[in-house]
Amino acid sequence: MFEIQGRKIGYDYDPLVIAEIGINHGGSLSVAKEMVDAAARAGVEIVKHQTHIIEDEMSSEARSIKPGNADISIYEIMKSCALTEDEEIEMQRYVNSKGMIFISSPFSRAAVDRLERMKVPAFKIGSGECNNYPLLNHIASLGKPVILSTGMNSIDSIKKAIEIFEKHKVAYSLLHTTNLYPTPNNLVRLGAMTEMADSFRGVPFGLSDHTLTNHACLGAVALGASILERHFTDHKQRIGPDIICSMDEIECRELIEGAKIIKQQRGGNKSPLKEEKVTIDFAFASVCTIAPITKGDIFTKDNIWVKRPGTGAIKAEFYETILGKKAGRDIKNDIQLELSDIS
């Protein structure tokens, strides 16, 4: 069983929608709280943050690396967006005060240690750390549930991460991700998600999505996803590298509702339902006479045919088996045949 602070997560439960505020607050605690308010109004259960302690996370080389969705270095971005420990503790307190669960993605050992001091109930691990096995070992040693994003990784590298979790006996779940911001629809690859799920059977799985709409997440639910994660903002006029692929309050509410609906719609097998009996009775057809028949007459296409409703003793599927047989009694026109009518 995989759960976070009592919230059970898996195929048999409503999909969990994680609202990732991440760095969308731009380093402002007051903006973060406004986003938390919007998430609460949308019905979010878990708010996810990103914990950045820059000096432990990046070397000076990061000052020269620019992400594809930004015109300044990743070092500058994260330094400007990082909350202090006191600010992050206050954000956690505020999330919890709204009845939601606070989790975060640590990007360094110091970030893991901060979150442990904050007593977070679980760790979310970003795709960039999926093959950071030293950091995974440090996280897993704390014994808390883990949600692992797997973008930019293969089945083999994911397997190595899983071996670490299983060595430490921690519960884990897996998210397929494409790390492009935004992600074009043709690069979402829901087939990669199901391939991962097939490779690691019994592990709750889902999608961390960076497209511009809810469609990929809803498609993922239809394919069995139990966890959906999208970046979140209170409104899209905010400035920041992840705002473009963030859902707002309305979209988040629609995703939560839609995921619950599709969860109810998935699964099943191809056979008639007992609830369909009322429709079967009028929609199916039965073998009927289309002309008066005298005892001893041969049943032919000129005197019997198939008509609604399907309440007769001889269903339309058996029509061909009746042709050529003899009538056992006189039968009026427009009468459903009985088995006893056939001699």
C-alpha positions in Angstrom: 0.0 0.0 0.0 1.3 3.4 -1.0 0.1 6.4 1.0 1.1 9.9 2.1 -0.1 11.1 5.5 -3.1 8.7 5.3 -4.0 9.5 1.7 -4.1 6.1 -0.1 -2.8 6.2 -3.6 -3.3 3.5 -6.2 -5.4 2.2 -9.1 -8.5 1.6 -6.8 -8.5 5.2 -5.4 -9.3 8.6 -6.9 -6.2 9.8 -8.8 -4.1 12.2 -6.7 -3.6 15.6 -8.3 -0.4 17.3 -7.1 -0.3 21.1 -7.6 3.4 22.0 -8.0 3.9 25.6 -7.0 7.6 24.9 -7.3 9.4 28.2 -8.0 6.4 29.9 -9.5 6.3 32.3 -6.4 9.6 33.8 -7.6 11.1 33.8 -4.2 8.2 35.7 -2.6 6.5 34.0 0.4 3.4 36.3 0.1 3.0 35.2 -3.5 3.4 31.6 -2.5 0.6 32.0 0.0 -1.6 33.5 -2.7 -1.0 30.4 -4.8 -1.7 28.1 -1.8 -5.0 29.9 -1.3 -5.9 29.3 -5.0 -4.9 25.6 -4.7 -7.1 25.2 -1.7 -10.1 26.7 -3.5 -9.4 24.3 -6.4 -9.7 21.3 -4.1 -6.0 20.3 -4.1 -4.9 17.6 -1.6 -1.1 18.0 -2.0 0.9 21.1 -2.7 4.4 20.5 -3.8 7.3 23.0 -3.4 10.9 22.9 -4.6 13.6 23.2 -1.9 16.7 24.9 -3.3 19.8 25.6 -1.1 22.0 26.9 -3.9 25.4 26.6 -2.3 24.9 22.8 -1.7 23.0 22.3 -5.0 25.2 23.8 -7.7 28.8 24.4 -8.5 30.0 27.7 -10.0 29.7 26.0 -13.4 25.9 26.4 -13.2 26.4 30.1 -13.7 27.0 29.4 -17.4 24.2 27.0 -18.0 20.9 28.5 -19.3 17.7 26.3 -19.4 15.9 26.1 -22.7 13.0 28.2 -21.3 15.0 31.0 -19.8 17.6 33.7 -20.8 19.5 33.7 -17.5 21.5 30.9 -15.9 20.0 28.1 -13.9 22.1 29.4 -10.9 20.5 32.9 -11.1 17.0 31.5 -11.5 17.2 29.2 -8.5 19.0 31.7 -6.3 16.3 34.3 -7.0 13.5 31.8 -6.4 14.7 30.0 -3.3 12.9 30.5 0.0 14.9 30.6 3.3 14.3 27.8 5.8 12.1 30.0 7.9 10.1 31.1 4.9 9.6 27.5 3.7 8.6 26.4 7.2 6.0 29.2 7.1 4.8 28.0 3.7 4.4 24.5 5.0 2.5 25.8 8.0 0.2 27.8 5.7 -0.4 24.8 3.4 -1.3 22.6 6.4 -3.6 25.3 7.9 -5.6 25.0 4.7 -6.1 21.3 5.2 -3.6 20.3 2.5 -0.4 18.2 2.6 2.9 19.9 2.0 5.7 18.0 0.2 8.8 19.2 -1.7 11.5 18.2 -4.1 15.0 18.5 -2.6 17.8 19.2 -5.0 20.7 18.7 -2.6 21.7 16.9 0.5 21.2 20.1 2.6 17.7 20.4 1.1 16.9 16.8 2.1 18.1 17.5 5.7 16.0 20.7 5.8 12.8 18.9 4.8 13.6 16.2 7.3 13.8 18.8 10.0 10.4 20.1 8.7 9.0 16.5 9.1 7.6 16.3 5.6 5.5 13.1 5.2 7.1 12.2 1.8 9.7 13.2 -0.7 9.1 14.1 -4.3 12.2 13.5 -6.4 12.6 15.3 -9.7 13.7 13.8 -12.9 17.1 15.3 -12.7 17.8 13.4 -9.5 16.4 10.1 -10.8 19.9 8.8 -11.5 21.6 10.8 -8.7 22.1 7.6 -6.7 24.1 9.2 -3.8 21.2 11.6 -3.2 18.6 8.9 -3.6 20.5 6.8 -1.0 20.4 9.7 1.4 16.7 10.3 0.9 15.8 6.6 1.1 17.8 6.2 4.4 15.1 8.4 6.0 12.4 5.8 5.4 9.7 8.0 4.0 7.5 7.4 0.9 9.0 8.6 -2.3 7.4 9.8 -5.6 10.0 9.6 -8.3 9.8 11.5 -11.6 11.7 9.6 -14.4 12.1 12.0 -17.2 15.3 11.8 -19.3 15.9 8.3 -17.9 15.6 4.8 -19.2 14.1 1.6 -17.7 17.6 0.5 -16.7 18.4 3.7 -14.8 15.0 3.7 -13.1 15.7 0.1 -12.1 18.8 1.2 -10.3 16.8 3.9 -8.4 14.3 1.3 -7.4 16.9 -1.0 -6.1 18.0 1.8 -3.7 14.4 2.3 -2.5 13.9 -1.5 -2.0 17.2 -1.8 -0.1 15.9 0.8 2.4 12.4 -0.7 2.3 10.7 2.6 1.5 7.4 2.8 -0.4 7.7 4.4 -3.8 5.7 5.4 -6.9 6.9 6.4 -10.4 5.9 9.3 -12.7 6.7 9.4 -16.4 7.9 12.9 -17.4 9.1 14.7 -20.5 11.4 17.5 -19.4 10.6 20.2 -21.9 8.8 23.3 -20.8 6.3 23.3 -22.3 6.1 19.8 -23.7 4.7 19.4 -27.3 1.9 17.0 -27.4 3.7 14.6 -29.8 6.5 14.2 -27.2 4.3 13.3 -24.2 4.6 9.6 -24.9 1.9 8.0 -22.8 3.2 4.7 -24.2 6.4 5.3 -22.3 4.3 5.6 -19.1 2.6 2.3 -19.7 6.0 0.7 -20.7 7.3 1.8 -17.3 4.2 0.5 -15.5 4.6 -2.9 -17.3 8.2 -3.0 -16.3 7.5 -2.3 -12.6 4.2 -4.1 -12.0 2.3 -3.3 -8.8 4.0 0.1 -8.4 1.6 3.1 -8.4 2.4 5.2 -11.5 1.4 8.4 -13.1 2.4 11.5 -15.1 4.2 14.6 -14.3 3.0 16.8 -17.1 4.5 19.9 -18.7 2.0 20.4 -21.6 -0.3 23.4 -21.8 -3.6 21.6 -21.1 -5.1 18.8 -19.0 -5.5 16.4 -21.9 -2.3 14.4 -21.3 -3.2 13.9 -17.6 -6.7 12.8 -18.4 -5.3 10.4 -21.0 -2.9 9.1 -18.4 -5.8 8.3 -16.0 -7.6 6.3 -18.7 -4.4 4.2 -19.0 -4.3 3.6 -15.3 -2.4 6.5 -13.7 -2.9 7.1 -10.0 -0.9 10.3 -9.6 -1.0 13.5 -11.8 1.4 16.4 -11.3 1.2 19.8 -13.0 2.9 23.1 -12.2 0.4 25.5 -10.6 -0.2 29.2 -10.4 -3.0 31.4 -9.1 -3.0 33.3 -12.4 -1.1 33.2 -15.6 0.0 36.8 -15.6 2.8 35.8 -13.2 6.4 35.9 -14.5 8.5 32.8 -14.3 10.0 30.0 -16.4 7.3 27.5 -15.4 4.2 29.7 -15.6 3.7 28.9 -19.3 3.1 25.2 -18.5 1.2 25.8 -15.2 -2.4 25.1 -14.6 -4.5 27.8 -12.9 -7.2 27.4 -10.3 -10.0 26.7 -12.8 -7.9 24.2 -14.8 -6.8 22.5 -11.6 -10.4 22.1 -10.4 -11.4 20.7 -13.8 -8.4 18.2 -13.7 -9.4 16.9 -10.3 -13.0 16.5 -11.4 -12.1 15.0 -14.7 -9.6 12.5 -13.2 -12.3 11.2 -10.8 -14.7 10.8 -13.7 -12.3 8.9 -15.9 -11.2 6.8 -13.0 -14.8 5.5 -12.8 -14.9 5.0 -16.5 -11.7 2.9 -17.0 -11.3 -0.9 -16.7 -14.0 -3.5 -17.2 -14.4 -6.3 -19.7 -16.5 -6.7 -22.9 -19.7 -8.5 -21.9 -23.3 -7.4 -21.3 -24.0 -5.8 -18.0 -26.9 -6.8 -15.8 -27.8 -3.1 -15.8 -28.2 -3.2 -19.6 -31.0 -5.7 -19.3 -33.6 -2.9 -19.5 -32.1 -1.8 -22.8 -31.5 -5.3 -24.1 -35.2 -6.0 -23.8 -36.1 -3.3 -26.3 -32.9 -2.9 -28.4 -32.4 -6.6 -29.3 -34.6 -8.5 -31.8 -36.5 -11.8 -31.6 -37.6 -14.2 -34.4 -41.2 -13.3 -35.4 -43.7 -14.4 -38.0 -44.3 -12.0 -40.9 -47.2 -14.0 -42.4 -49.8 -16.5 -41.1 -48.2 -19.9 -40.8 -50.1 -23.3 -40.9 -48.9 -26.3 -38.9 -46.4 -28.2 -41.0 -45.3 -25.2 -43.1 -41.6 -24.7 -43.6 -40.1 -21.6 -42.0 -38.6 -19.4 -44.7 -37.5 -15.8 -45.1 -41.0 -15.1 -46.5 -42.8 -16.0 -43.3 -40.4 -15.3 -40.5 -38.0 -12.4 -39.8 -36.4 -10.6 -36.8 -38.0 -7.7 -35.0 -37.7 -5.8 -31.8 -38.1 -6.3 -28.8 -35.7 -8.9 -27.7 -38.1 -10.5 -25.2 -38.9 -13.5 -27.4 -37.7 -17.0 -26.7 -35.7 -17.1 -29.9 -33.2 -14.3 -30.3 -32.2 -12.8 -33.7 -28.8 -14.6 -33.5 -30.6 -18.0 -33.9 -32.7 -16.9 -37.0 -30.6 -18.9 -39.5 -31.0 -22.1 -37.4 -34.9 -21.9 -37.7 -35.0 -21.6 -41.4 -36.0 -24.9 -43.1 -37.7 -26.4 -40.0 -41.4 -27.1 -39.7 -44.0 -25.3 -37.7 -45.5 -27.3 -34.9 -48.8 -25.4 -34.8 -50.8 -22.7 -36.6 -49.3 -19.3 -35.9 -50.8 -15.9 -36.6 -48.9 -13.1 -38.3 -46.6 -10.9 -36.1 -46.1 -13.4 -33.3 -42.8 -14.0 -31.5 -41.8 -17.7 -32.1 -41.5 -20.0 -29.1 -39.3 -23.1 -29.0 -42.4 -25.2 -28.9 -43.5 -23.8 -32.3 -40.7 -25.8 -34.0 -41.3 -29.4 -34.7 
